[in-house]
Amino acid sequence: EVQLVESGGGLVQPGRSLRLSCAVSGFIFDDYAMHWVRQAPGKGLEWVAGISWNGRSIGYADSVKGRFTISRDNAKNSLYLQMNSLRAEDMAFYYCVKDKERVVGEGLFEIWGQGTMVTVSS
Amino acid sequence: QSVLTQPPSASGTPGQRVTISCSGSNSNIGSNIVNWYQQLPGAAPKVLIYGNNYRPSGVPDRFSGSKSGTSASLAISGLQSEDEADYYCAAWDDYLNGPLFGGGTKLTVL
């Protein structure tokens, strides 16, 4: 069974940092690109960042570029999102998502985790 | 401008056919495939339609997708109460060099 389990969410003050993790099982992790997609409470979906199967190709939404860093450890079957200089508008559910392809491109958000909530508030 | 526009809401009665539109531009829908996602209340999104008009296994054939030019549509026939959910279109945007989601459409089954 394919599983994507996010962790690391919580309450953080504006300007501080937080690191999200996603533990993956049930498929060959290093065969696929991975993404983080977020959803603010009561709002729509927003792609945050994506990383290719080997970590060499990475993309970010303009809203997080320069503040967030996506990475992966294929040996640990894990995906990460380092979030720095957090803002109130970053408050959202963050979903770990498996792509159907190996690279970030015209792919498909094939399988979603259950999400972890990040609350940014003083 | 790189945006996918969906109606915020749609509704229908059981058994009815409902369509949800997704309007984009040449940089996204006009040159890339469209995928649709269904998000049931309190759940994570899941793939409903991929590659403009393909259904993953397990998705009923009541759901269908189409694309023409810079617009796409999701059609749901034989509407059922369990179809009540949020629906999102998505496509790669060549200008942004990243994927775009539509704003989502909340479907209510009356």
Contacts between the chains, C-beta under 8 A, distances in Angstrom:
chain1	res1	chain2	res2	distance
A	44	B	86	8.0
A	44	B	88	6.6
A	44	B	101	6.1
A	44	B	102	7.4
A	44	B	103	5.0
A	44	B	104	4.2
A	45	B	37	7.4
A	45	B	39	7.9
A	45	B	45	6.6
A	45	B	88	5.5
A	45	B	90	7.7
A	45	B	101	4.4
A	45	B	104	7.0
A	46	B	101	6.6
A	47	B	98	6.0
A	47	B	99	4.8
A	47	B	100	7.4
A	47	B	101	6.7
A	50	B	98	7.5
A	50	B	99	7.6
A	59	B	97	6.4
A	59	B	98	5.3
A	60	B	98	7.6
A	61	B	98	6.2
A	62	B	96	7.4
A	95	B	44	6.0
A	95	B	45	7.6
A	100	B	50	7.6
A	105	B	92	6.5
A	106	B	32	5.2
A	106	B	33	5.9
A	106	B	92	4.4
A	107	B	92	8.0
A	107	B	99	7.9
A	108	B	35	5.5
A	108	B	47	6.4
A	108	B	50	5.0
A	108	B	51	7.8
A	109	B	35	7.3
A	109	B	37	7.0
A	109	B	45	7.4
A	109	B	47	7.0
A	109	B	90	7.2
A	109	B	99	7.8
A	110	B	47	6.1
A	112	B	44	4.2
A	112	B	45	5.6
A	112	B	46	6.7
A	113	B	44	6.7
A	114	B	44	5.5
A	115	B	44	6.0
